[in-house]
């Protein structure tokens, strides 16, 4: 039992990193799909990841905000949550 708890506690931080990277990729791809077909998703993701060090939930908040919205709807409703990640 102790080994299982130790394993899960060690794996948890890695899971957060993966989830945040997925959020960055999702946000950047959504911007490309909605607004600029030639948008550099890799460069956007590279900019997004360091932001997570200062605001670990920023990408989560942005991704959650844009998830169920149209492209136009996400611009108005999610500008504050996505500020700094995409233009």
C-alpha positions in Angstrom: 0.0 0.0 0.0 2.8 2.4 0.9 4.5 1.8 -2.4 1.3 2.6 -4.3 0.9 5.9 -2.5 4.6 6.8 -3.1 4.2 5.9 -6.8 1.1 8.0 -7.2 2.6 11.0 -5.4 5.7 10.9 -7.6 3.6 10.6 -10.8 1.2 13.4 -10.0 3.5 16.4 -10.8 4.3 14.8 -14.1 0.6 14.5 -14.9 0.1 18.2 -14.3 3.0 19.0 -16.6 1.5 16.9 -19.4 -2.0 18.3 -18.8 -0.7 21.8 -19.0 1.3 21.1 -22.2 -1.9 19.6 -23.7 -3.8 22.8 -22.7 -1.2 25.0 -24.4 -1.3 22.9 -27.5 -5.1 22.9 -27.5 -5.3 26.7 -27.1 -2.7 27.4 -29.8 -4.4 25.0 -32.3 -7.8 26.5 -31.6 -6.4 30.0 -32.4 -5.0 28.6 -35.6 -8.3 27.0 -36.5 -10.4 30.0 -35.7 -8.3 33.0 -36.7 -5.0 32.3 -38.6 -4.5 29.2 -40.7 -0.7 30.0 -40.9 -0.3 30.5 -37.2 2.8 28.9 -35.7 1.4 26.5 -33.1 4.9 25.3 -32.1 6.0 28.9 -31.3 2.8 29.6 -29.4 3.2 26.4 -27.4 6.8 27.3 -26.6 5.7 30.7 -25.3 2.9 29.2 -23.4 4.8 26.7 -21.4 7.1 29.2 -19.5 4.0 31.2 -18.6 2.8 28.1 -16.6 5.6 28.7 -14.1 4.2 32.0 -13.1 0.5 31.1 -13.5 0.2 27.3 -13.3 -3.6 27.4 -13.9 -3.6 30.0 -16.7 -3.7 27.5 -19.5 -6.3 25.4 -17.6 -8.5 28.4 -17.3 -8.1 29.5 -20.9 -8.7 26.0 -22.2 -11.8 25.5 -20.0 -13.2 28.9 -21.2 -12.8 28.2 -24.9 -13.9 24.6 -24.7 -17.6 25.0 -25.3 -17.6 28.3 -27.2 -17.6 29.2 -30.8 -14.6 31.0 -32.2 -16.3 34.4 -32.0 -17.7 33.6 -28.5 -14.4 32.7 -27.1 -12.9 36.0 -28.2 -15.2 38.0 -26.1 -15.7 35.7 -23.2 -12.2 34.4 -22.8 -9.9 37.3 -23.6 -8.9 37.8 -19.9 -8.3 34.0 -19.3 -6.2 33.7 -22.5 -4.3 36.9 -22.4 -0.6 36.4 -23.1 -1.0 32.9 -24.5 -2.4 33.9 -27.8 -2.6 37.3 -29.4 
